[in-house]
Amino acid sequence: MNLLYFAWVRQKIGKSEEQLTPPAKDVASLIAHLKNLGPNYTEAFADLSRIRIAVNQCHAGLDASLGPDDEVAFFPPVTGG
């Protein structure tokens, strides 16, 4: 799974993208897994009302299903250049 981080989400995590094979079947379980990767991830995903999600370049919710070859992007509600 290819994970992409934009704007302040990228700044908090410290990278713009990474490849993972998380034990996640949906976006909510992916975020729960990411929060366990360290304090940077915990801080980035502390307030989910401040994060938007796209799965394969389509806006998605926490209940969106995930597969191993999916691209998941995390970004704030307003992202600039």
HTML snippet that shows the backbone in 3Dmol.js (N, CA, C, O; Angstrom):
<script src="https://3Dmol.org/build/3Dmol-min.js"></script>
<div id="view" style="width:600px;height:400px;position:relative"></div>
<script>
const pdb = `
ATOM      1  N   MET A   1       0.852  -1.162   0.000  1.00  0.00           N
ATOM      2  CA  MET A   1       0.000   0.000   0.000  1.00  0.00           C
ATOM      3  C   MET A   1       0.903   1.231   0.000  1.00  0.00           C
ATOM      4  O   MET A   1       1.870   1.323   0.756  1.00  0.00           O
ATOM      5  N   ASN A   2       0.552   2.169  -0.872  1.00  0.00           N
ATOM      6  CA  ASN A   2       1.319   3.409  -0.948  1.00  0.00           C
ATOM      7  C   ASN A   2       0.574   4.492  -0.171  1.00  0.00           C
ATOM      8  O   ASN A   2      -0.579   4.802  -0.472  1.00  0.00           O
ATOM      9  N   LEU A   3       1.235   5.056   0.819  1.00  0.00           N
ATOM     10  CA  LEU A   3       0.638   6.105   1.639  1.00  0.00           C
ATOM     11  C   LEU A   3       1.286   7.438   1.295  1.00  0.00           C
ATOM     12  O   LEU A   3       2.509   7.541   1.202  1.00  0.00           O
ATOM     13  N   LEU A   4       0.450   8.462   1.106  1.00  0.00           N
ATOM     14  CA  LEU A   4       0.922   9.802   0.774  1.00  0.00           C
ATOM     15  C   LEU A   4       0.460  10.767   1.856  1.00  0.00           C
ATOM     16  O   LEU A   4      -0.679  10.699   2.317  1.00  0.00           O
ATOM     17  N   TYR A   5       1.355  11.670   2.257  1.00  0.00           N
ATOM     18  CA  TYR A   5       1.050  12.662   3.291  1.00  0.00           C
ATOM     19  C   TYR A   5       1.302  14.049   2.719  1.00  0.00           C
ATOM     20  O   TYR A   5       2.336  14.289   2.096  1.00  0.00           O
ATOM     21  N   PHE A   6       0.354  14.966   2.931  1.00  0.00           N
ATOM     22  CA  PHE A   6       0.464  16.310   2.377  1.00  0.00           C
ATOM     23  C   PHE A   6       0.383  17.373   3.463  1.00  0.00           C
ATOM     24  O   PHE A   6      -0.196  17.156   4.527  1.00  0.00           O
ATOM     25  N   ALA A   7       0.977  18.529   3.170  1.00  0.00           N
ATOM     26  CA  ALA A   7       0.921  19.732   4.014  1.00  0.00           C
ATOM     27  C   ALA A   7       1.386  19.434   5.439  1.00  0.00           C
ATOM     28  O   ALA A   7       2.426  18.802   5.623  1.00  0.00           O
ATOM     29  N   TRP A   8       0.633  19.877   6.452  1.00  0.00           N
ATOM     30  CA  TRP A   8       1.089  19.711   7.841  1.00  0.00           C
ATOM     31  C   TRP A   8       1.099  18.241   8.262  1.00  0.00           C
ATOM     32  O   TRP A   8       1.821  17.884   9.193  1.00  0.00           O
ATOM     33  N   VAL A   9       0.326  17.387   7.611  1.00  0.00           N
ATOM     34  CA  VAL A   9       0.380  15.946   7.932  1.00  0.00           C
ATOM     35  C   VAL A   9       1.784  15.428   7.603  1.00  0.00           C
ATOM     36  O   VAL A   9       2.377  14.688   8.388  1.00  0.00           O
ATOM     37  N   ARG A  10       2.308  15.819   6.444  1.00  0.00           N
ATOM     38  CA  ARG A  10       3.670  15.448   6.043  1.00  0.00           C
ATOM     39  C   ARG A  10       4.689  16.004   7.027  1.00  0.00           C
ATOM     40  O   ARG A  10       5.639  15.313   7.393  1.00  0.00           O
ATOM     41  N   GLN A  11       4.500  17.238   7.453  1.00  0.00           N
ATOM     42  CA  GLN A  11       5.452  17.852   8.384  1.00  0.00           C
ATOM     43  C   GLN A  11       5.474  17.118   9.719  1.00  0.00           C
ATOM     44  O   GLN A  11       6.548  16.894  10.277  1.00  0.00           O
ATOM     45  N   LYS A  12       4.332  16.746  10.230  1.00  0.00           N
ATOM     46  CA  LYS A  12       4.284  16.053  11.519  1.00  0.00           C
ATOM     47  C   LYS A  12       4.892  14.648  11.430  1.00  0.00           C
ATOM     48  O   LYS A  12       5.612  14.220  12.332  1.00  0.00           O
ATOM     49  N   ILE A  13       4.599  13.941  10.345  1.00  0.00           N
ATOM     50  CA  ILE A  13       5.106  12.567  10.202  1.00  0.00           C
ATOM     51  C   ILE A  13       6.574  12.562   9.803  1.00  0.00           C
ATOM     52  O   ILE A  13       7.328  11.671  10.194  1.00  0.00           O
ATOM     53  N   GLY A  14       6.975  13.558   9.025  1.00  0.00           N
ATOM     54  CA  GLY A  14       8.387  13.666   8.646  1.00  0.00           C
ATOM     55  C   GLY A  14       8.727  13.028   7.312  1.00  0.00           C
ATOM     56  O   GLY A  14       9.903  12.852   6.993  1.00  0.00           O
ATOM     57  N   LYS A  15       7.715  12.679   6.527  1.00  0.00           N
ATOM     58  CA  LYS A  15       7.950  12.128   5.196  1.00  0.00           C
ATOM     59  C   LYS A  15       6.714  12.373   4.338  1.00  0.00           C
ATOM     60  O   LYS A  15       5.613  12.562   4.854  1.00  0.00           O
ATOM     61  N   SER A  16       6.911  12.369   3.033  1.00  0.00           N
ATOM     62  CA  SER A  16       5.797  12.638   2.135  1.00  0.00           C
ATOM     63  C   SER A  16       5.107  11.368   1.646  1.00  0.00           C
ATOM     64  O   SER A  16       3.948  11.407   1.234  1.00  0.00           O
ATOM     65  N   GLU A  17       5.820  10.244   1.691  1.00  0.00           N
ATOM     66  CA  GLU A  17       5.191   8.994   1.276  1.00  0.00           C
ATOM     67  C   GLU A  17       5.954   7.807   1.828  1.00  0.00           C
ATOM     68  O   GLU A  17       7.126   7.905   2.192  1.00  0.00           O
ATOM     69  N   GLU A  18       5.260   6.688   1.879  1.00  0.00           N
ATOM     70  CA  GLU A  18       5.892   5.442   2.301  1.00  0.00           C
ATOM     71  C   GLU A  18       5.071   4.262   1.804  1.00  0.00           C
ATOM     72  O   GLU A  18       3.879   4.380   1.518  1.00  0.00           O
ATOM     73  N   GLN A  19       5.739   3.129   1.713  1.00  0.00           N
ATOM     74  CA  GLN A  19       5.100   1.872   1.341  1.00  0.00           C
ATOM     75  C   GLN A  19       4.969   1.023   2.593  1.00  0.00           C
ATOM     76  O   GLN A  19       5.951   0.794   3.299  1.00  0.00           O
ATOM     77  N   LEU A  20       3.747   0.553   2.873  1.00  0.00           N
ATOM     78  CA  LEU A  20       3.510  -0.302   4.034  1.00  0.00           C
ATOM     79  C   LEU A  20       2.604  -1.453   3.637  1.00  0.00           C
ATOM     80  O   LEU A  20       1.873  -1.381   2.649  1.00  0.00           O
ATOM     81  N   THR A  21       2.665  -2.502   4.415  1.00  0.00           N
ATOM     82  CA  THR A  21       1.729  -3.610   4.291  1.00  0.00           C
ATOM     83  C   THR A  21       1.052  -3.762   5.644  1.00  0.00           C
ATOM     84  O   THR A  21       1.327  -4.710   6.379  1.00  0.00           O
ATOM     85  N   PRO A  22       0.166  -2.826   5.971  1.00  0.00           N
ATOM     86  CA  PRO A  22      -0.470  -2.858   7.289  1.00  0.00           C
ATOM     87  C   PRO A  22      -1.584  -3.903   7.351  1.00  0.00           C
ATOM     88  O   PRO A  22      -2.171  -4.251   6.327  1.00  0.00           O
ATOM     89  N   PRO A  23      -1.872  -4.398   8.549  1.00  0.00           N
ATOM     90  CA  PRO A  23      -2.985  -5.329   8.722  1.00  0.00           C
ATOM     91  C   PRO A  23      -4.290  -4.542   8.805  1.00  0.00           C
ATOM     92  O   PRO A  23      -4.954  -4.536   9.842  1.00  0.00           O
ATOM     93  N   ALA A  24      -4.653  -3.876   7.704  1.00  0.00           N
ATOM     94  CA  ALA A  24      -5.808  -2.979   7.723  1.00  0.00           C
ATOM     95  C   ALA A  24      -6.767  -3.339   6.600  1.00  0.00           C
ATOM     96  O   ALA A  24      -6.361  -3.514   5.451  1.00  0.00           O
ATOM     97  N   LYS A  25      -8.036  -3.446   6.945  1.00  0.00           N
ATOM     98  CA  LYS A  25      -9.051  -3.740   5.932  1.00  0.00           C
ATOM     99  C   LYS A  25      -9.843  -2.503   5.531  1.00  0.00           C
ATOM    100  O   LYS A  25     -10.554  -2.507   4.526  1.00  0.00           O
ATOM    101  N   ASP A  26      -9.714  -1.435   6.336  1.00  0.00           N
ATOM    102  CA  ASP A  26     -10.391  -0.179   6.017  1.00  0.00           C
ATOM    103  C   ASP A  26      -9.550   0.986   6.528  1.00  0.00           C
ATOM    104  O   ASP A  26      -8.550   0.789   7.219  1.00  0.00           O
ATOM    105  N   VAL A  27      -9.967   2.195   6.182  1.00  0.00           N
ATOM    106  CA  VAL A  27      -9.195   3.388   6.533  1.00  0.00           C
ATOM    107  C   VAL A  27      -9.076   3.542   8.049  1.00  0.00           C
ATOM    108  O   VAL A  27      -8.010   3.899   8.549  1.00  0.00           O
ATOM    109  N   ALA A  28     -10.145   3.280   8.778  1.00  0.00           N
ATOM    110  CA  ALA A  28     -10.096   3.421  10.242  1.00  0.00           C
ATOM    111  C   ALA A  28      -9.043   2.506  10.856  1.00  0.00           C
ATOM    112  O   ALA A  28      -8.298   2.932  11.738  1.00  0.00           O
ATOM    113  N   SER A  29      -8.970   1.257  10.405  1.00  0.00           N
ATOM    114  CA  SER A  29      -7.963   0.345  10.967  1.00  0.00           C
ATOM    115  C   SER A  29      -6.561   0.716  10.500  1.00  0.00           C
ATOM    116  O   SER A  29      -5.591   0.471  11.218  1.00  0.00           O
ATOM    117  N   LEU A  30      -6.433   1.302   9.307  1.00  0.00           N
ATOM    118  CA  LEU A  30      -5.131   1.797   8.856  1.00  0.00           C
ATOM    119  C   LEU A  30      -4.650   2.923   9.768  1.00  0.00           C
ATOM    120  O   LEU A  30      -3.491   2.928  10.184  1.00  0.00           O
ATOM    121  N   ILE A  31      -5.521   3.868  10.079  1.00  0.00           N
ATOM    122  CA  ILE A  31      -5.138   4.969  10.959  1.00  0.00           C
ATOM    123  C   ILE A  31      -4.780   4.455  12.347  1.00  0.00           C
ATOM    124  O   ILE A  31      -3.821   4.934  12.951  1.00  0.00           O
ATOM    125  N   ALA A  32      -5.530   3.495  12.860  1.00  0.00           N
ATOM    126  CA  ALA A  32      -5.208   2.906  14.167  1.00  0.00           C
ATOM    127  C   ALA A  32      -3.814   2.284  14.129  1.00  0.00           C
ATOM    128  O   ALA A  32      -3.047   2.424  15.081  1.00  0.00           O
ATOM    129  N   HIS A  33      -3.484   1.601  13.037  1.00  0.00           N
ATOM    130  CA  HIS A  33      -2.150   1.011  12.884  1.00  0.00           C
ATOM    131  C   HIS A  33      -1.078   2.101  12.827  1.00  0.00           C
ATOM    132  O   HIS A  33      -0.039   1.987  13.476  1.00  0.00           O
ATOM    133  N   LEU A  34      -1.329   3.149  12.057  1.00  0.00           N
ATOM    134  CA  LEU A  34      -0.343   4.228  11.925  1.00  0.00           C
ATOM    135  C   LEU A  34      -0.075   4.908  13.259  1.00  0.00           C
ATOM    136  O   LEU A  34       1.069   5.252  13.556  1.00  0.00           O
ATOM    137  N   LYS A  35      -1.102   5.104  14.058  1.00  0.00           N
ATOM    138  CA  LYS A  35      -0.925   5.747  15.368  1.00  0.00           C
ATOM    139  C   LYS A  35       0.026   4.969  16.264  1.00  0.00           C
ATOM    140  O   LYS A  35       0.635   5.543  17.166  1.00  0.00           O
ATOM    141  N   ASN A  36       0.158   3.666  16.024  1.00  0.00           N
ATOM    142  CA  ASN A  36       1.068   2.833  16.818  1.00  0.00           C
ATOM    143  C   ASN A  36       2.506   2.864  16.320  1.00  0.00           C
ATOM    144  O   ASN A  36       3.381   2.243  16.922  1.00  0.00           O
ATOM    145  N   LEU A  37       2.762   3.580  15.226  1.00  0.00           N
ATOM    146  CA  LEU A  37       4.114   3.629  14.675  1.00  0.00           C
ATOM    147  C   LEU A  37       5.013   4.646  15.344  1.00  0.00           C
ATOM    148  O   LEU A  37       6.218   4.662  15.091  1.00  0.00           O
ATOM    149  N   GLY A  38       4.455   5.496  16.195  1.00  0.00           N
ATOM    150  CA  GLY A  38       5.291   6.451  16.912  1.00  0.00           C
ATOM    151  C   GLY A  38       4.564   7.747  17.202  1.00  0.00           C
ATOM    152  O   GLY A  38       3.461   7.974  16.706  1.00  0.00           O
ATOM    153  N   PRO A  39       5.190   8.605  18.014  1.00  0.00           N
ATOM    154  CA  PRO A  39       4.546   9.849  18.442  1.00  0.00           C
ATOM    155  C   PRO A  39       4.230  10.807  17.298  1.00  0.00           C
ATOM    156  O   PRO A  39       3.250  11.547  17.374  1.00  0.00           O
ATOM    157  N   ASN A  40       5.041  10.810  16.238  1.00  0.00           N
ATOM    158  CA  ASN A  40       4.751  11.697  15.103  1.00  0.00           C
ATOM    159  C   ASN A  40       3.425  11.318  14.449  1.00  0.00           C
ATOM    160  O   ASN A  40       2.621  12.185  14.106  1.00  0.00           O
ATOM    161  N   TYR A  41       3.210  10.031  14.282  1.00  0.00           N
ATOM    162  CA  TYR A  41       1.954   9.553  13.684  1.00  0.00           C
ATOM    163  C   TYR A  41       0.787   9.811  14.634  1.00  0.00           C
ATOM    164  O   TYR A  41      -0.286  10.235  14.204  1.00  0.00           O
ATOM    165  N   THR A  42       0.997   9.556  15.921  1.00  0.00           N
ATOM    166  CA  THR A  42      -0.060   9.786  16.910  1.00  0.00           C
ATOM    167  C   THR A  42      -0.506  11.244  16.872  1.00  0.00           C
ATOM    168  O   THR A  42      -1.702  11.534  16.910  1.00  0.00           O
ATOM    169  N   GLU A  43       0.456  12.154  16.798  1.00  0.00           N
ATOM    170  CA  GLU A  43       0.136  13.580  16.751  1.00  0.00           C
ATOM    171  C   GLU A  43      -0.576  13.945  15.446  1.00  0.00           C
ATOM    172  O   GLU A  43      -1.546  14.703  15.457  1.00  0.00           O
ATOM    173  N   ALA A  44      -0.099  13.411  14.338  1.00  0.00           N
ATOM    174  CA  ALA A  44      -0.694  13.741  13.038  1.00  0.00           C
ATOM    175  C   ALA A  44      -2.151  13.297  12.954  1.00  0.00           C
ATOM    176  O   ALA A  44      -2.976  13.978  12.344  1.00  0.00           O
ATOM    177  N   PHE A  45      -2.470  12.151  13.568  1.00  0.00           N
ATOM    178  CA  PHE A  45      -3.824  11.602  13.471  1.00  0.00           C
ATOM    179  C   PHE A  45      -4.638  11.791  14.749  1.00  0.00           C
ATOM    180  O   PHE A  45      -5.627  11.089  14.963  1.00  0.00           O
ATOM    181  N   ALA A  46      -4.234  12.722  15.588  1.00  0.00           N
ATOM    182  CA  ALA A  46      -4.927  12.948  16.869  1.00  0.00           C
ATOM    183  C   ALA A  46      -6.347  13.478  16.681  1.00  0.00           C
ATOM    184  O   ALA A  46      -7.253  13.091  17.420  1.00  0.00           O
ATOM    185  N   ASP A  47      -6.545  14.348  15.713  1.00  0.00           N
ATOM    186  CA  ASP A  47      -7.860  14.955  15.488  1.00  0.00           C
ATOM    187  C   ASP A  47      -8.280  14.666  14.051  1.00  0.00           C
ATOM    188  O   ASP A  47      -7.912  15.395  13.130  1.00  0.00           O
ATOM    189  N   LEU A  48      -9.048  13.603  13.866  1.00  0.00           N
ATOM    190  CA  LEU A  48      -9.417  13.174  12.519  1.00  0.00           C
ATOM    191  C   LEU A  48     -10.362  14.146  11.817  1.00  0.00           C
ATOM    192  O   LEU A  48     -10.555  14.048  10.605  1.00  0.00           O
ATOM    193  N   SER A  49     -10.951  15.082  12.558  1.00  0.00           N
ATOM    194  CA  SER A  49     -11.794  16.080  11.908  1.00  0.00           C
ATOM    195  C   SER A  49     -10.961  17.056  11.078  1.00  0.00           C
ATOM    196  O   SER A  49     -11.498  17.801  10.259  1.00  0.00           O
ATOM    197  N   ARG A  50      -9.649  17.045  11.298  1.00  0.00           N
ATOM    198  CA  ARG A  50      -8.740  17.945  10.566  1.00  0.00           C
ATOM    199  C   ARG A  50      -8.056  17.263   9.390  1.00  0.00           C
ATOM    200  O   ARG A  50      -7.174  17.850   8.762  1.00  0.00           O
ATOM    201  N   ILE A  51      -8.453  16.028   9.083  1.00  0.00           N
ATOM    202  CA  ILE A  51      -7.787  15.264   8.020  1.00  0.00           C
ATOM    203  C   ILE A  51      -8.817  14.791   7.005  1.00  0.00           C
ATOM    204  O   ILE A  51      -9.905  14.337   7.362  1.00  0.00           O
ATOM    205  N   ARG A  52      -8.454  14.906   5.740  1.00  0.00           N
ATOM    206  CA  ARG A  52      -9.249  14.336   4.659  1.00  0.00           C
ATOM    207  C   ARG A  52      -8.471  13.151   4.092  1.00  0.00           C
ATOM    208  O   ARG A  52      -7.247  13.082   4.198  1.00  0.00           O
ATOM    209  N   ILE A  53      -9.199  12.235   3.497  1.00  0.00           N
ATOM    210  CA  ILE A  53      -8.605  10.990   3.014  1.00  0.00           C
ATOM    211  C   ILE A  53      -9.034  10.764   1.570  1.00  0.00           C
ATOM    212  O   ILE A  53     -10.179  11.028   1.201  1.00  0.00           O
ATOM    213  N   ALA A  54      -8.109  10.276   0.768  1.00  0.00           N
ATOM    214  CA  ALA A  54      -8.431   9.843  -0.587  1.00  0.00           C
ATOM    215  C   ALA A  54      -7.868   8.440  -0.770  1.00  0.00           C
ATOM    216  O   ALA A  54      -6.723   8.171  -0.408  1.00  0.00           O
ATOM    217  N   VAL A  55      -8.669   7.559  -1.328  1.00  0.00           N
ATOM    218  CA  VAL A  55      -8.223   6.209  -1.670  1.00  0.00           C
ATOM    219  C   VAL A  55      -8.264   6.108  -3.188  1.00  0.00           C
ATOM    220  O   VAL A  55      -9.315   6.272  -3.807  1.00  0.00           O
ATOM    221  N   ASN A  56      -7.117   5.840  -3.771  1.00  0.00           N
ATOM    222  CA  ASN A  56      -6.987   5.778  -5.237  1.00  0.00           C
ATOM    223  C   ASN A  56      -7.536   7.049  -5.889  1.00  0.00           C
ATOM    224  O   ASN A  56      -8.241   6.998  -6.897  1.00  0.00           O
ATOM    225  N   GLN A  57      -7.193   8.185  -5.286  1.00  0.00           N
ATOM    226  CA  GLN A  57      -7.498   9.527  -5.775  1.00  0.00           C
ATOM    227  C   GLN A  57      -8.987   9.876  -5.751  1.00  0.00           C
ATOM    228  O   GLN A  57      -9.429  10.763  -6.481  1.00  0.00           O
ATOM    229  N   CYS A  58      -9.757   9.181  -4.915  1.00  0.00           N
ATOM    230  CA  CYS A  58     -11.171   9.511  -4.706  1.00  0.00           C
ATOM    231  C   CYS A  58     -11.386   9.748  -3.218  1.00  0.00           C
ATOM    232  O   CYS A  58     -10.934   8.960  -2.388  1.00  0.00           O
ATOM    233  N   HIS A  59     -12.077  10.837  -2.880  1.00  0.00           N
ATOM    234  CA  HIS A  59     -12.341  11.118  -1.468  1.00  0.00           C
ATOM    235  C   HIS A  59     -12.996   9.903  -0.821  1.00  0.00           C
ATOM    236  O   HIS A  59     -13.843   9.246  -1.426  1.00  0.00           O
ATOM    237  N   ALA A  60     -12.600   9.616   0.404  1.00  0.00           N
ATOM    238  CA  ALA A  60     -13.093   8.425   1.100  1.00  0.00           C
ATOM    239  C   ALA A  60     -13.300   8.720   2.578  1.00  0.00           C
ATOM    240  O   ALA A  60     -12.732   9.666   3.125  1.00  0.00           O
ATOM    241  N   GLY A  61     -14.110   7.908   3.203  1.00  0.00           N
ATOM    242  CA  GLY A  61     -14.360   8.007   4.628  1.00  0.00           C
ATOM    243  C   GLY A  61     -13.601   6.948   5.396  1.00  0.00           C
ATOM    244  O   GLY A  61     -12.873   6.144   4.813  1.00  0.00           O
ATOM    245  N   LEU A  62     -13.772   6.950   6.699  1.00  0.00           N
ATOM    246  CA  LEU A  62     -13.073   5.996   7.557  1.00  0.00           C
ATOM    247  C   LEU A  62     -13.495   4.554   7.297  1.00  0.00           C
ATOM    248  O   LEU A  62     -12.752   3.625   7.614  1.00  0.00           O
ATOM    249  N   ASP A  63     -14.673   4.359   6.728  1.00  0.00           N
ATOM    250  CA  ASP A  63     -15.161   3.002   6.490  1.00  0.00           C
ATOM    251  C   ASP A  63     -14.790   2.468   5.104  1.00  0.00           C
ATOM    252  O   ASP A  63     -15.197   1.363   4.745  1.00  0.00           O
ATOM    253  N   ALA A  64     -14.024   3.235   4.318  1.00  0.00           N
ATOM    254  CA  ALA A  64     -13.634   2.801   2.977  1.00  0.00           C
ATOM    255  C   ALA A  64     -12.743   1.563   3.057  1.00  0.00           C
ATOM    256  O   ALA A  64     -11.793   1.519   3.839  1.00  0.00           O
ATOM    257  N   SER A  65     -13.058   0.568   2.245  1.00  0.00           N
ATOM    258  CA  SER A  65     -12.272  -0.670   2.195  1.00  0.00           C
ATOM    259  C   SER A  65     -10.931  -0.416   1.527  1.00  0.00           C
ATOM    260  O   SER A  65     -10.803   0.440   0.653  1.00  0.00           O
ATOM    261  N   LEU A  66      -9.936  -1.180   1.958  1.00  0.00           N
ATOM    262  CA  LEU A  66      -8.584  -1.046   1.411  1.00  0.00           C
ATOM    263  C   LEU A  66      -8.069  -2.384   0.916  1.00  0.00           C
ATOM    264  O   LEU A  66      -8.411  -3.437   1.453  1.00  0.00           O
ATOM    265  N   GLY A  67      -7.245  -2.327  -0.112  1.00  0.00           N
ATOM    266  CA  GLY A  67      -6.556  -3.496  -0.628  1.00  0.00           C
ATOM    267  C   GLY A  67      -5.059  -3.245  -0.621  1.00  0.00           C
ATOM    268  O   GLY A  67      -4.623  -2.109  -0.433  1.00  0.00           O
ATOM    269  N   PRO A  68      -4.266  -4.287  -0.823  1.00  0.00           N
ATOM    270  CA  PRO A  68      -2.804  -4.156  -0.716  1.00  0.00           C
ATOM    271  C   PRO A  68      -2.163  -3.244  -1.758  1.00  0.00           C
ATOM    272  O   PRO A  68      -1.066  -2.736  -1.527  1.00  0.00           O
ATOM    273  N   ASP A  69      -2.817  -3.025  -2.895  1.00  0.00           N
ATOM    274  CA  ASP A  69      -2.240  -2.186  -3.953  1.00  0.00           C
ATOM    275  C   ASP A  69      -2.833  -0.784  -4.000  1.00  0.00           C
ATOM    276  O   ASP A  69      -2.590  -0.037  -4.948  1.00  0.00           O
ATOM    277  N   ASP A  70      -3.606  -0.425  -2.986  1.00  0.00           N
ATOM    278  CA  ASP A  70      -4.251   0.890  -2.969  1.00  0.00           C
ATOM    279  C   ASP A  70      -3.269   2.007  -2.636  1.00  0.00           C
ATOM    280  O   ASP A  70      -2.240   1.799  -1.992  1.00  0.00           O
ATOM    281  N   GLU A  71      -3.631   3.201  -3.101  1.00  0.00           N
ATOM    282  CA  GLU A  71      -2.926   4.424  -2.726  1.00  0.00           C
ATOM    283  C   GLU A  71      -3.850   5.194  -1.784  1.00  0.00           C
ATOM    284  O   GLU A  71      -5.009   5.453  -2.109  1.00  0.00           O
ATOM    285  N   VAL A  72      -3.324   5.555  -0.616  1.00  0.00           N
ATOM    286  CA  VAL A  72      -4.107   6.285   0.374  1.00  0.00           C
ATOM    287  C   VAL A  72      -3.393   7.598   0.667  1.00  0.00           C
ATOM    288  O   VAL A  72      -2.216   7.611   1.026  1.00  0.00           O
ATOM    289  N   ALA A  73      -4.118   8.699   0.509  1.00  0.00           N
ATOM    290  CA  ALA A  73      -3.546  10.025   0.756  1.00  0.00           C
ATOM    291  C   ALA A  73      -4.243  10.669   1.938  1.00  0.00           C
ATOM    292  O   ALA A  73      -5.460  10.564   2.094  1.00  0.00           O
ATOM    293  N   PHE A  74      -3.455  11.340   2.772  1.00  0.00           N
ATOM    294  CA  PHE A  74      -3.956  12.074   3.933  1.00  0.00           C
ATOM    295  C   PHE A  74      -3.568  13.534   3.766  1.00  0.00           C
ATOM    296  O   PHE A  74      -2.413  13.846   3.477  1.00  0.00           O
ATOM    297  N   PHE A  75      -4.546  14.439   3.951  1.00  0.00           N
ATOM    298  CA  PHE A  75      -4.282  15.853   3.749  1.00  0.00           C
ATOM    299  C   PHE A  75      -5.277  16.671   4.561  1.00  0.00           C
ATOM    300  O   PHE A  75      -6.348  16.176   4.914  1.00  0.00           O
ATOM    301  N   PRO A  76      -4.929  17.925   4.861  1.00  0.00           N
ATOM    302  CA  PRO A  76      -5.863  18.794   5.578  1.00  0.00           C
ATOM    303  C   PRO A  76      -7.003  19.225   4.650  1.00  0.00           C
ATOM    304  O   PRO A  76      -6.888  19.081   3.433  1.00  0.00           O
ATOM    305  N   PRO A  77      -8.091  19.746   5.199  1.00  0.00           N
ATOM    306  CA  PRO A  77      -9.223  20.153   4.365  1.00  0.00           C
ATOM    307  C   PRO A  77      -8.873  21.142   3.268  1.00  0.00           C
ATOM    308  O   PRO A  77      -9.480  21.113   2.197  1.00  0.00           O
ATOM    309  N   VAL A  78      -7.902  22.020   3.515  1.00  0.00           N
ATOM    310  CA  VAL A  78      -7.470  22.972   2.507  1.00  0.00           C
ATOM    311  C   VAL A  78      -5.979  22.781   2.316  1.00  0.00           C
ATOM    312  O   VAL A  78      -5.193  22.986   3.241  1.00  0.00           O
ATOM    313  N   THR A  79      -5.591  22.382   1.095  1.00  0.00           N
ATOM    314  CA  THR A  79      -4.179  22.177   0.785  1.00  0.00           C
ATOM    315  C   THR A  79      -3.791  23.116  -0.331  1.00  0.00           C
ATOM    316  O   THR A  79      -4.459  23.183  -1.363  1.00  0.00           O
ATOM    317  N   GLY A  80      -2.719  23.833  -0.125  1.00  0.00           N
ATOM    318  CA  GLY A  80      -2.226  24.726  -1.158  1.00  0.00           C
ATOM    319  C   GLY A  80      -0.967  24.172  -1.805  1.00  0.00           C
ATOM    320  O   GLY A  80      -0.324  23.275  -1.259  1.00  0.00           O
ATOM    321  N   GLY A  81      -0.615  24.710  -2.975  1.00  0.00           N
ATOM    322  CA  GLY A  81       0.531  24.334  -3.798  1.00  0.00           C
ATOM    323  C   GLY A  81       1.615  23.744  -3.102  1.00  0.00           C
ATOM    324  O   GLY A  81       2.625  23.394  -3.714  1.00  0.00           O
TER     325      GLY A  81
END
`;
const viewer = $3Dmol.createViewer("view");
viewer.addModel(pdb, "pdb");
viewer.setStyle({}, {cartoon: {color: "spectrum"}});
viewer.zoomTo();
viewer.render();
</script>
